Each structure stands twice: as C-alpha cells, then as structure tokens.
Amino acid sequence: SEALVTLFEKTALNHVLVTHASRDWAVRALTHLGLIDFFPPGHIIPAEETNFSRKNKSRLPFEKACSVLDLPSRHIAVVEDITCNLQIPYEMGLGTVLVHYGRTPCPLPGYVMVSCDNAADFLGRIYAYKASG
C-alpha cells in the first residue's frame, strides 16, 4: 500500500530481506509492492545464498543479515509472519516482531517480543516513537 511505502520512507531504517524464495522472486515481489528502493544491493538474502537453510532451523540466514547491517544485535529486529522463524533470532539476542494479520497466536511464545497486525502497524509504531523524541 502507499501507506506502507510512506512509512518505509519516514522511518529511514536499513532493511534486509531474508527469504526462503529465490532472489528473482524477492526482487519481483519487492518491485510489485513498491519497496525495492529500500533494499539496496546485498540487502536481499535469498535461499540460494544460505545453502537453502530454513529460518527455523539455522542461524546462517540471520548471521548473514546481521553482517549486512553491521550493527550490534540489540539494534536489529527480525520481523516475521511465521512464529517459529523467530526463535533463533531471539536466541541470538535480536529483537523479534510477529506480524500476525489479526490472528494472534494464543499463547504467544515467549520469544516473540512484539506482535503487530501488519508491517504498516509495526513501522507506524516506530515512526511514532521516533517522532516523540
């Protein structure tokens, strides 16, 4: 949505996409969503670059993302729509955000630090926090 693109612009965060899909699919999807400009070269980590490691089974995809961002783990949040993909990042000391599309798991696992209805909800919270000073 245009609102999501606007929030990407306003929050001015660095983003990395870690996906089980191919680079080609990720680029096409981000282009279709109008978000490709927020993912510079090297900020898309497709399955083929992580030996097809599953995010719920391996640290490798998240280690690659952390390397790209070059930030302390406490400054990185992993946003996922599949709960089990957040356990490893939590164990690595990364922030964890579940986008649940209105279907909050009950009970919410302890490794989920924040839950939101959608990505715009999460970015809106960040923007409001940054705007409040």
DOGU-315440 format. One record per atom (N, C-alpha, C, CB): residue in three letters; atom name; x, y, z. Coordinates in nm, 3 decimals. Atoms other than C-alpha are relative to their C-alpha. Glycine has a CB too. Layout:
% DOGU-315440
NODE  residu  atome       c1       c2       c3
NODE     ala     CA        X        Y        Z
...
//
This chain:
% DOGU-315440
NODE  residu  atome       c1       c2       c3
NODE     ser      N    0.084   -0.118    0.000
NODE     ser     CA    0.000    0.000    0.000
NODE     ser      C    0.088    0.124    0.000
NODE     ser     CB   -0.095    0.000    0.121
NODE     glu      N   -0.075   -0.125   -0.002
NODE     glu     CA    0.105    0.360   -0.041
NODE     glu      C    0.038    0.039    0.142
NODE     glu     CB   -0.081    0.112   -0.065
NODE     ala      N   -0.029   -0.032   -0.141
NODE     ala     CA    0.085    0.398    0.337
NODE     ala      C    0.126   -0.073    0.047
NODE     ala     CB   -0.120   -0.038    0.091
NODE     leu      N   -0.118    0.076   -0.039
NODE     leu     CA    0.346    0.124    0.382
NODE     leu      C    0.126    0.062   -0.062
NODE     leu     CB   -0.014   -0.148   -0.042
NODE     val      N   -0.115   -0.063    0.066
NODE     val     CA    0.581    0.285    0.128
NODE     val      C    0.035    0.130    0.072
NODE     val     CB   -0.030    0.028   -0.150
NODE     thr      N   -0.023   -0.126   -0.072
NODE     thr     CA    0.539    0.620    0.307
NODE     thr      C    0.067   -0.026    0.134
NODE     thr     CB   -0.132    0.076    0.021
NODE     leu      N   -0.063    0.033   -0.129
NODE     leu     CA    0.626    0.456    0.641
NODE     leu      C    0.143   -0.046   -0.019
NODE     leu     CB   -0.081   -0.107    0.073
NODE     phe      N   -0.139    0.038    0.030
NODE     phe     CA    0.936    0.297    0.487
NODE     phe      C    0.083    0.126   -0.018
NODE     phe     CB    0.008   -0.090   -0.126
NODE     glu      N   -0.072   -0.125    0.023
NODE     glu     CA    1.038    0.646    0.375
NODE     glu      C    0.020    0.077    0.131
NODE     glu     CB   -0.075    0.088   -0.101
NODE     lys      N   -0.005   -0.082   -0.122
NODE     lys     CA    0.959    0.817    0.708
NODE     lys      C    0.089   -0.060    0.109
NODE     lys     CB   -0.139    0.018    0.055
NODE     thr      N   -0.078    0.062   -0.108
NODE     thr     CA    1.129    0.564    0.936
NODE     thr      C    0.148   -0.004   -0.032
NODE     thr     CB   -0.051   -0.141    0.027
NODE     ala      N   -0.140   -0.005    0.043
NODE     ala     CA    1.453    0.568    0.734
NODE     ala      C    0.086   -0.104    0.070
NODE     ala     CB    0.056    0.137    0.025
NODE     leu      N   -0.075    0.111   -0.059
NODE     leu     CA    1.570    0.229    0.861
NODE     leu      C    0.073   -0.076   -0.110
NODE     leu     CB   -0.094   -0.094    0.079
NODE     asn      N   -0.065    0.092    0.093
NODE     asn     CA    1.809   -0.015    0.697
NODE     asn      C   -0.077   -0.131    0.006
NODE     asn     CB    0.152   -0.021    0.035
NODE     his      N    0.078    0.122    0.008
NODE     his     CA    1.626   -0.325    0.578
NODE     his      C    0.079   -0.108   -0.073
NODE     his     CB   -0.134    0.025   -0.070
NODE     val      N   -0.054    0.116    0.069
NODE     val     CA    1.740   -0.672    0.482
NODE     val      C   -0.114   -0.100   -0.011
NODE     val     CB    0.125   -0.062    0.077
NODE     leu      N    0.101    0.103    0.020
NODE     leu     CA    1.507   -0.930    0.334
NODE     leu      C    0.069   -0.136   -0.001
NODE     leu     CB   -0.080    0.023   -0.132
NODE     val      N   -0.047    0.138   -0.004
NODE     val     CA    1.586   -1.288    0.433
NODE     val      C   -0.119   -0.085   -0.042
NODE     val     CB    0.055   -0.041    0.144
NODE     thr      N    0.114    0.072    0.054
NODE     thr     CA    1.368   -1.519    0.229
NODE     thr      C    0.036   -0.144   -0.037
NODE     thr     CB   -0.055    0.071   -0.122
NODE     his      N   -0.017    0.138    0.045
NODE     his     CA    1.322   -1.887    0.158
NODE     his      C   -0.017   -0.009   -0.152
NODE     his     CB   -0.102   -0.092    0.070
NODE     ala      N    0.020   -0.004    0.145
NODE     ala     CA    1.247   -1.782   -0.200
NODE     ala      C    0.130    0.035   -0.072
NODE     ala     CB   -0.110    0.102   -0.037
NODE     ser      N   -0.117   -0.037    0.080
NODE     ser     CA    1.487   -1.704   -0.484
NODE     ser      C    0.017    0.152   -0.005
NODE     ser     CB   -0.012   -0.057   -0.143
NODE     arg      N   -0.026   -0.144    0.015
NODE     arg     CA    1.649   -1.364   -0.542
NODE     arg      C   -0.096    0.058   -0.104
NODE     arg     CB    0.147    0.025   -0.042
NODE     asp      N    0.087   -0.050    0.106
NODE     asp     CA    1.448   -1.325   -0.864
NODE     asp      C   -0.142    0.024    0.053
NODE     asp     CB   -0.003   -0.099   -0.117
NODE     trp      N    0.135   -0.016   -0.055
NODE     trp     CA    1.118   -1.381   -0.684
NODE     trp      C   -0.004    0.117    0.097
NODE     trp     CB   -0.046   -0.130    0.071
NODE     ala      N   -0.002   -0.107   -0.100
NODE     ala     CA    1.216   -1.145   -0.399
NODE     ala      C    0.004    0.137   -0.068
NODE     ala     CB    0.121   -0.016    0.094
NODE     val      N   -0.009   -0.128    0.071
NODE     val     CA    1.311   -0.867   -0.642
NODE     val      C   -0.133    0.032   -0.067
NODE     val     CB    0.113   -0.005   -0.106
NODE     arg      N    0.130   -0.023    0.065
NODE     arg     CA    0.988   -0.910   -0.838
NODE     arg      C   -0.106    0.039    0.103
NODE     arg     CB   -0.047   -0.126   -0.077
NODE     ala      N    0.099   -0.031   -0.103
NODE     ala     CA    0.779   -0.909   -0.517
NODE     ala      C    0.021    0.140    0.056
NODE     ala     CB    0.005   -0.104    0.113
NODE     leu      N   -0.028   -0.133   -0.054
NODE     leu     CA    0.952   -0.601   -0.374
NODE     leu      C   -0.029    0.109   -0.102
NODE     leu     CB    0.147    0.009    0.045
NODE     thr      N    0.031   -0.096    0.106
NODE     thr     CA    0.920   -0.422   -0.708
NODE     thr      C   -0.151    0.019   -0.010
NODE     thr     CB    0.057   -0.047   -0.135
NODE     his      N    0.147   -0.006    0.008
NODE     his     CA    0.549   -0.505   -0.727
NODE     his      C   -0.059    0.078    0.118
NODE     his     CB   -0.058   -0.142   -0.003
NODE     leu      N    0.049   -0.069   -0.120
NODE     leu     CA    0.499   -0.373   -0.371
NODE     leu      C    0.048    0.144    0.009
NODE     leu     CB    0.044   -0.076    0.124
NODE     gly      N   -0.054   -0.135   -0.003
NODE     gly     CA    0.692   -0.054   -0.447
NODE     gly      C    0.105    0.019    0.107
NODE     gly     CB   -0.111    0.098    0.020
NODE     leu      N   -0.096   -0.005   -0.110
NODE     leu     CA    0.955   -0.139   -0.185
NODE     leu      C    0.144   -0.028   -0.041
NODE     leu     CB   -0.040   -0.097    0.106
NODE     ile      N   -0.133    0.041    0.044
NODE     ile     CA    1.256   -0.235   -0.397
NODE     ile      C    0.108    0.104    0.033
NODE     ile     CB   -0.001   -0.027   -0.149
NODE     asp      N   -0.099   -0.104   -0.027
NODE     asp     CA    1.428    0.101   -0.338
NODE     asp      C    0.051   -0.002    0.144
NODE     asp     CB   -0.059    0.136   -0.030
NODE     phe      N   -0.041    0.008   -0.141
NODE     phe     CA    1.453    0.022    0.036
NODE     phe      C    0.092   -0.119    0.026
NODE     phe     CB   -0.124   -0.009    0.090
NODE     phe      N   -0.085    0.117   -0.013
NODE     phe     CA    1.663   -0.289   -0.030
NODE     phe      C    0.116    0.012   -0.099
NODE     phe     CB   -0.081   -0.131   -0.024
NODE     pro      N   -0.113   -0.018    0.091
NODE     pro     CA    1.998   -0.187   -0.181
NODE     pro      C    0.068   -0.133   -0.032
NODE     pro     CB    0.103    0.098    0.061
NODE     pro      N   -0.072    0.123    0.033
NODE     pro     CA    2.227   -0.442   -0.346
NODE     pro      C    0.062   -0.064    0.125
NODE     pro     CB    0.109    0.028   -0.106
NODE     gly      N   -0.053    0.072   -0.115
NODE     gly     CA    2.328   -0.706   -0.096
NODE     gly      C   -0.097   -0.010    0.117
NODE     gly     CB    0.126    0.066    0.046
NODE     his      N    0.096    0.001   -0.111
NODE     his     CA    2.024   -0.645    0.125
NODE     his      C   -0.115   -0.098   -0.023
NODE     his     CB   -0.057    0.139    0.020
NODE     ile      N    0.094    0.110    0.021
NODE     ile     CA    1.829   -0.937   -0.019
NODE     ile      C    0.082   -0.128    0.015
NODE     ile     CB   -0.071    0.008   -0.142
NODE     ile      N   -0.071    0.126   -0.025
NODE     ile     CA    1.941   -1.273    0.117
NODE     ile      C   -0.096   -0.114   -0.033
NODE     ile     CB    0.051   -0.010    0.150
NODE     pro      N    0.090    0.107    0.042
NODE     pro     CA    1.767   -1.548   -0.080
NODE     pro      C    0.049   -0.137    0.046
NODE     pro     CB   -0.015    0.001   -0.152
NODE     ala      N   -0.030    0.137   -0.045
NODE     ala     CA    1.760   -1.919   -0.003
NODE     ala      C    0.130   -0.052   -0.059
NODE     ala     CB   -0.113   -0.092   -0.038
NODE     glu      N   -0.120    0.055    0.064
NODE     glu     CA    2.035   -1.995   -0.253
NODE     glu      C    0.130    0.053    0.060
NODE     glu     CB   -0.003    0.029   -0.147
NODE     glu      N   -0.120   -0.055   -0.064
NODE     glu     CA    2.278   -1.777   -0.054
NODE     glu      C    0.018   -0.048    0.143
NODE     glu     CB   -0.004    0.151   -0.002
NODE     thr      N   -0.012    0.055   -0.136
NODE     thr     CA    2.218   -1.964    0.272
NODE     thr      C   -0.005   -0.152   -0.003
NODE     thr     CB   -0.112    0.055    0.091
NODE     asn      N    0.003    0.146    0.016
NODE     asn     CA    2.253   -2.319    0.139
NODE     asn      C   -0.139   -0.056    0.023
NODE     asn     CB    0.099   -0.066    0.096
NODE     phe      N    0.141    0.037   -0.015
NODE     phe     CA    1.872   -2.332    0.143
NODE     phe      C   -0.035   -0.034    0.144
NODE     phe     CB   -0.033   -0.119   -0.090
NODE     ser      N    0.025    0.019   -0.144
NODE     ser     CA    1.880   -2.317    0.524
NODE     ser      C   -0.138    0.053    0.036
NODE     ser     CB    0.109    0.069    0.085
NODE     arg      N    0.131   -0.045   -0.048
NODE     arg     CA    1.540   -2.292    0.689
NODE     arg      C    0.021    0.095    0.117
NODE     arg     CB   -0.090   -0.122    0.042
NODE     lys      N   -0.017   -0.100   -0.105
NODE     lys     CA    1.500   -1.989    0.916
NODE     lys      C   -0.037   -0.054    0.138
NODE     lys     CB   -0.086    0.121   -0.032
NODE     asn      N    0.034    0.057   -0.130
NODE     asn     CA    1.351   -2.204    1.191
NODE     asn      C    0.097   -0.111    0.041
NODE     asn     CB   -0.142   -0.054   -0.002
NODE     lys      N   -0.095    0.107   -0.028
NODE     lys     CA    1.647   -2.445    1.179
NODE     lys      C    0.146    0.046    0.003
NODE     lys     CB   -0.014   -0.108   -0.102
NODE     ser      N   -0.139   -0.041    0.017
NODE     ser     CA    1.960   -2.237    1.114
NODE     ser      C    0.020    0.147    0.034
NODE     ser     CB    0.044   -0.026   -0.143
NODE     arg      N   -0.040   -0.139   -0.028
NODE     arg     CA    2.135   -1.923    1.235
NODE     arg      C    0.054    0.070   -0.124
NODE     arg     CB    0.105    0.003    0.111
NODE     leu      N   -0.069   -0.056    0.116
NODE     leu     CA    2.303   -1.874    0.896
NODE     leu      C   -0.075    0.115   -0.068
NODE     leu     CB    0.024   -0.109   -0.100
NODE     pro      N    0.068   -0.114    0.065
NODE     pro     CA    2.030   -1.658    0.733
NODE     pro      C    0.006    0.128    0.083
NODE     pro     CB   -0.146   -0.036   -0.028
NODE     phe      N   -0.001   -0.117   -0.088
NODE     phe     CA    2.024   -1.426    1.035
NODE     phe      C    0.142    0.053    0.020
NODE     phe     CB   -0.063   -0.034    0.134
NODE     glu      N   -0.138   -0.045   -0.010
NODE     glu     CA    2.402   -1.417    1.068
NODE     glu      C    0.038    0.082   -0.123
NODE     glu     CB    0.095   -0.120    0.016
NODE     lys      N   -0.027   -0.076    0.123
NODE     lys     CA    2.422   -1.304    0.704
NODE     lys      C   -0.066    0.137    0.007
NODE     lys     CB   -0.050   -0.078   -0.124
NODE     ala      N    0.071   -0.128   -0.011
NODE     ala     CA    2.161   -1.033    0.769
NODE     ala      C    0.071    0.093    0.097
NODE     ala     CB   -0.147   -0.021    0.045
NODE     cys      N   -0.072   -0.082   -0.098
NODE     cys     CA    2.348   -0.911    1.077
NODE     cys      C    0.130    0.052   -0.060
NODE     cys     CB    0.030   -0.081    0.127
NODE     ser      N   -0.124   -0.042    0.064
NODE     ser     CA    2.669   -0.898    0.874
NODE     ser      C   -0.026    0.115   -0.098
NODE     ser     CB    0.065   -0.119   -0.073
NODE     val      N    0.035   -0.106    0.095
NODE     val     CA    2.500   -0.687    0.606
NODE     val      C   -0.028    0.130    0.074
NODE     val     CB   -0.122   -0.041   -0.084
NODE     leu      N    0.038   -0.121   -0.074
NODE     leu     CA    2.359   -0.444    0.864
NODE     leu      C    0.116    0.057    0.081
NODE     leu     CB   -0.116   -0.031    0.093
NODE     asp      N   -0.117   -0.043   -0.077
NODE     asp     CA    2.684   -0.431    1.066
NODE     asp      C   -0.039    0.087    0.120
NODE     asp     CB    0.097    0.077   -0.090
NODE     leu      N    0.048   -0.067   -0.121
NODE     leu     CA    2.501   -0.329    1.385
NODE     leu      C    0.005   -0.098    0.116
NODE     leu     CB   -0.143    0.054   -0.020
NODE     pro      N    0.012    0.090   -0.115
NODE     pro     CA    2.500   -0.466    1.739
NODE     pro      C   -0.137   -0.067   -0.002
NODE     pro     CB    0.021    0.078    0.134
NODE     ser      N    0.125    0.076    0.005
NODE     ser     CA    2.232   -0.732    1.780
NODE     ser      C   -0.116    0.074    0.068
NODE     ser     CB    0.019   -0.136    0.066
NODE     arg      N    0.107   -0.070   -0.071
NODE     arg     CA    2.037   -0.510    2.021
NODE     arg      C   -0.065    0.109   -0.085
NODE     arg     CB    0.053    0.060    0.129
NODE     his      N    0.054   -0.101    0.090
NODE     his     CA    1.980   -0.268    1.730
NODE     his      C   -0.066   -0.061   -0.123
NODE     his     CB    0.110    0.095   -0.043
NODE     ile      N    0.058    0.070    0.115
NODE     ile     CA    1.834   -0.530    1.495
NODE     ile      C   -0.127   -0.071    0.046
NODE     ile     CB    0.102   -0.101   -0.062
NODE     ala      N    0.124    0.072   -0.026
NODE     ala     CA    1.478   -0.659    1.485
NODE     ala      C   -0.033   -0.086   -0.122
NODE     ala     CB   -0.117    0.098    0.031
NODE     val      N    0.045    0.090    0.105
NODE     val     CA    1.358   -0.956    1.285
NODE     val      C   -0.152    0.004    0.000
NODE     val     CB    0.055   -0.147    0.022
NODE     val      N    0.145   -0.006    0.015
NODE     val     CA    1.004   -0.916    1.155
NODE     val      C   -0.042   -0.119   -0.085
NODE     val     CB   -0.047    0.136   -0.065
NODE     glu      N    0.041    0.124    0.065
NODE     glu     CA    0.833   -1.241    1.058
NODE     glu      C   -0.150   -0.017    0.011
NODE     glu     CB    0.072   -0.120    0.061
NODE     asp      N    0.141    0.034   -0.011
NODE     asp     CA    0.485   -1.369    0.988
NODE     asp      C   -0.019   -0.149    0.033
NODE     asp     CB   -0.073    0.034   -0.129
NODE     ile      N    0.005    0.140   -0.043
NODE     ile     CA    0.571   -1.725    1.092
NODE     ile      C    0.071   -0.007    0.136
NODE     ile     CB    0.067   -0.097   -0.105
NODE     thr      N   -0.049   -0.005   -0.137
NODE     thr     CA    0.616   -1.762    1.466
NODE     thr      C    0.130   -0.077    0.020
NODE     thr     CB   -0.105   -0.055    0.093
NODE     cys      N   -0.117    0.084   -0.027
NODE     cys     CA    0.870   -2.045    1.464
NODE     cys      C    0.128    0.058   -0.060
NODE     cys     CB   -0.022   -0.139   -0.055
NODE     asn      N   -0.119   -0.062    0.059
NODE     asn     CA    1.106   -1.834    1.248
NODE     asn      C    0.062    0.106    0.091
NODE     asn     CB   -0.035    0.063   -0.134
NODE     leu      N   -0.051   -0.102   -0.092
NODE     leu     CA    1.159   -1.600    1.546
NODE     leu      C    0.081   -0.058    0.116
NODE     leu     CB   -0.113    0.081    0.054
NODE     gln      N   -0.069    0.058   -0.115
NODE     gln     CA    1.304   -1.844    1.799
NODE     gln      C    0.152    0.016   -0.010
NODE     gln     CB   -0.036   -0.148    0.013
NODE     ile      N   -0.146   -0.011    0.016
NODE     ile     CA    1.660   -1.849    1.659
NODE     ile      C    0.046    0.145    0.012
NODE     ile     CB    0.043   -0.058   -0.134
NODE     pro      N   -0.045   -0.139   -0.019
NODE     pro     CA    1.685   -1.469    1.623
NODE     pro      C   -0.008    0.045    0.147
NODE     pro     CB   -0.085    0.094   -0.086
NODE     tyr      N    0.013   -0.035   -0.142
NODE     tyr     CA    1.562   -1.433    1.982
NODE     tyr      C    0.119   -0.056    0.078
NODE     tyr     CB   -0.133   -0.055    0.058
NODE     glu      N   -0.114    0.063   -0.067
NODE     glu     CA    1.831   -1.677    2.099
NODE     glu      C    0.131    0.071   -0.035
NODE     glu     CB    0.009   -0.149   -0.038
NODE     met      N   -0.119   -0.074    0.043
NODE     met     CA    2.085   -1.465    1.906
NODE     met      C    0.004    0.141    0.060
NODE     met     CB    0.004    0.009   -0.153
NODE     gly      N    0.004   -0.132   -0.062
NODE     gly     CA    1.982   -1.155    2.103
NODE     gly      C   -0.060    0.109   -0.088
NODE     gly     CB    0.136    0.040    0.038
NODE     leu      N    0.065   -0.096    0.089
NODE     leu     CA    1.791   -0.991    1.818
NODE     leu      C   -0.142    0.026    0.048
NODE     leu     CB   -0.002   -0.053   -0.146
NODE     gly      N    0.140   -0.028   -0.029
NODE     gly     CA    1.456   -0.820    1.863
NODE     gly      C   -0.087   -0.087   -0.090
NODE     gly     CB   -0.032    0.150   -0.021
NODE     thr      N    0.088    0.085    0.078
NODE     thr     CA    1.163   -1.028    1.742
NODE     thr      C   -0.140    0.061   -0.006
NODE     thr     CB   -0.006   -0.142    0.058
NODE     val      N    0.131   -0.060    0.024
NODE     val     CA    0.839   -0.900    1.590
NODE     val      C   -0.081   -0.097   -0.084
NODE     val     CB    0.013    0.139   -0.071
NODE     leu      N    0.092    0.086    0.075
NODE     leu     CA    0.549   -1.117    1.480
NODE     leu      C   -0.107    0.085   -0.065
NODE     leu     CB   -0.063   -0.108    0.092
NODE     val      N    0.111   -0.060    0.074
NODE     val     CA    0.319   -0.983    1.210
NODE     val      C   -0.102   -0.111   -0.016
NODE     val     CB    0.046    0.062   -0.140
NODE     his      N    0.095    0.112   -0.007
NODE     his     CA    0.005   -1.190    1.263
NODE     his      C   -0.127    0.021   -0.081
NODE     his     CB   -0.038   -0.023    0.142
NODE     tyr      N    0.115   -0.027    0.086
NODE     tyr     CA   -0.253   -1.029    1.032
NODE     tyr      C   -0.134   -0.023    0.071
NODE     tyr     CB    0.006   -0.088   -0.124
NODE     gly      N    0.124    0.011   -0.076
NODE     gly     CA   -0.516   -1.022    1.306
NODE     gly      C   -0.027   -0.137    0.061
NODE     gly     CB   -0.112    0.036   -0.086
NODE     arg      N    0.016    0.135   -0.056
NODE     arg     CA   -0.464   -1.386    1.410
NODE     arg      C    0.111   -0.026    0.102
NODE     arg     CB    0.003   -0.109   -0.113
NODE     thr      N   -0.104    0.013   -0.102
NODE     thr     CA   -0.255   -1.355    1.727
NODE     thr      C    0.000   -0.141    0.057
NODE     thr     CB   -0.021    0.104    0.112
NODE     pro      N   -0.006    0.133   -0.060
NODE     pro     CA   -0.134   -1.698    1.841
NODE     pro      C   -0.026    0.007    0.150
NODE     pro     CB    0.137   -0.066   -0.028
NODE     cys      N    0.029    0.005   -0.144
NODE     cys     CA   -0.257   -1.792    2.184
NODE     cys      C    0.037   -0.138    0.051
NODE     cys     CB   -0.151    0.033    0.030
NODE     pro      N   -0.078   -0.108   -0.059
NODE     pro     CA   -0.050   -1.832    2.384
NODE     pro      C    0.111    0.045   -0.095
NODE     pro     CB    0.060   -0.044    0.134
NODE     leu      N   -0.110   -0.056    0.078
NODE     leu     CA    0.212   -1.608    2.227
NODE     leu      C    0.131   -0.053    0.057
NODE     leu     CB   -0.004    0.157    0.000
NODE     pro      N   -0.126    0.053   -0.052
NODE     pro     CA    0.556   -1.776    2.256
NODE     pro      C    0.085    0.108    0.066
NODE     pro     CB    0.079   -0.067   -0.112
NODE     gly      N   -0.084   -0.094   -0.073
NODE     gly     CA    0.799   -1.610    2.496
NODE     gly      C    0.109    0.064   -0.083
NODE     gly     CB    0.062   -0.068    0.115
NODE     tyr      N   -0.105   -0.057    0.084
NODE     tyr     CA    1.047   -1.550    2.216
NODE     tyr      C   -0.053    0.107   -0.097
NODE     tyr     CB    0.069   -0.110   -0.079
NODE     val      N    0.059   -0.109    0.079
NODE     val     CA    0.806   -1.308    2.045
NODE     val      C   -0.006    0.123    0.090
NODE     val     CB   -0.143   -0.037   -0.056
NODE     met      N   -0.008   -0.120   -0.085
NODE     met     CA    0.885   -0.962    2.186
NODE     met      C   -0.112    0.099   -0.029
NODE     met     CB    0.134    0.067   -0.020
NODE     val      N    0.104   -0.093    0.042
NODE     val     CA    0.630   -0.759    1.988
NODE     val      C   -0.087   -0.072   -0.102
NODE     val     CB    0.060    0.133   -0.060
NODE     ser      N    0.088    0.052    0.104
NODE     ser     CA    0.325   -0.857    1.787
NODE     ser      C   -0.082    0.114   -0.057
NODE     ser     CB   -0.092   -0.113    0.055
NODE     cys      N    0.071   -0.106    0.072
NODE     cys     CA    0.150   -0.642    1.527
NODE     cys      C   -0.095   -0.064   -0.101
NODE     cys     CB    0.101    0.097   -0.071
NODE     asp      N    0.093    0.049    0.101
NODE     asp     CA   -0.139   -0.679    1.287
NODE     asp      C    0.065   -0.014   -0.138
NODE     asp     CB   -0.119    0.093   -0.010
NODE     asn      N   -0.062    0.002    0.132
NODE     asn     CA    0.075   -0.598    0.982
NODE     asn      C    0.127    0.085    0.003
NODE     asn     CB   -0.098    0.053   -0.109
NODE     ala      N   -0.127   -0.073    0.006
NODE     ala     CA    0.401   -0.437    0.869
NODE     ala      C   -0.022    0.150    0.018
NODE     ala     CB    0.071   -0.026   -0.133
NODE     ala      N    0.027   -0.143   -0.015
NODE     ala     CA    0.244   -0.090    0.849
NODE     ala      C   -0.024    0.034    0.147
NODE     ala     CB   -0.122    0.042   -0.084
NODE     asp      N    0.022   -0.020   -0.144
NODE     asp     CA    0.133   -0.125    1.213
NODE     asp      C    0.136    0.010    0.071
NODE     asp     CB   -0.085   -0.116    0.060
NODE     phe      N   -0.131   -0.001   -0.063
NODE     phe     CA    0.491   -0.205    1.317
NODE     phe      C    0.079    0.126   -0.035
NODE     phe     CB    0.079   -0.124   -0.040
NODE     leu      N   -0.075   -0.120    0.040
NODE     leu     CA    0.653    0.074    1.114
NODE     leu      C   -0.066    0.126    0.054
NODE     leu     CB    0.010    0.008   -0.154
NODE     gly      N    0.071   -0.114   -0.059
NODE     gly     CA    0.385    0.314    1.237
NODE     gly      C    0.039    0.020    0.146
NODE     gly     CB   -0.151   -0.019   -0.012
NODE     arg      N   -0.044   -0.009   -0.141
NODE     arg     CA    0.483    0.235    1.596
NODE     arg      C    0.141    0.057    0.009
NODE     arg     CB   -0.004   -0.139    0.067
NODE     ile      N   -0.137   -0.053   -0.001
NODE     ile     CA    0.849    0.301    1.516
NODE     ile      C   -0.001    0.148   -0.034
NODE     ile     CB    0.088   -0.078   -0.101
NODE     tyr      N    0.006   -0.141    0.038
NODE     tyr     CA    0.766    0.628    1.342
NODE     tyr      C   -0.053    0.085    0.115
NODE     tyr     CB   -0.087    0.017   -0.125
NODE     ala      N    0.057   -0.075   -0.112
NODE     ala     CA    0.551    0.743    1.636
NODE     ala      C    0.103    0.013    0.111
NODE     ala     CB   -0.128   -0.069    0.052
NODE     tyr      N   -0.103   -0.003   -0.104
NODE     tyr     CA    0.832    0.654    1.878
NODE     tyr      C    0.109    0.100   -0.037
NODE     tyr     CB    0.061   -0.140    0.020
NODE     lys      N   -0.106   -0.091    0.045
NODE     lys     CA    1.094    0.840    1.672
NODE     lys      C   -0.050    0.145    0.002
NODE     lys     CB    0.048   -0.039   -0.143
NODE     ala      N    0.056   -0.135    0.005
NODE     ala     CA    0.863    1.141    1.631
NODE     ala      C   -0.020    0.059    0.139
NODE     ala     CB   -0.134   -0.001   -0.076
NODE     ser      N    0.023   -0.049   -0.136
NODE     ser     CA    0.802    1.162    2.005
NODE     ser      C    0.129    0.047    0.068
NODE     ser     CB   -0.066   -0.110    0.085
NODE     gly      N   -0.128   -0.051   -0.047
NODE     gly     CA    1.171    1.234    2.056
NODE     gly      C    0.074   -0.096    0.082
NODE     gly     CB   -0.019    0.120    0.076
//
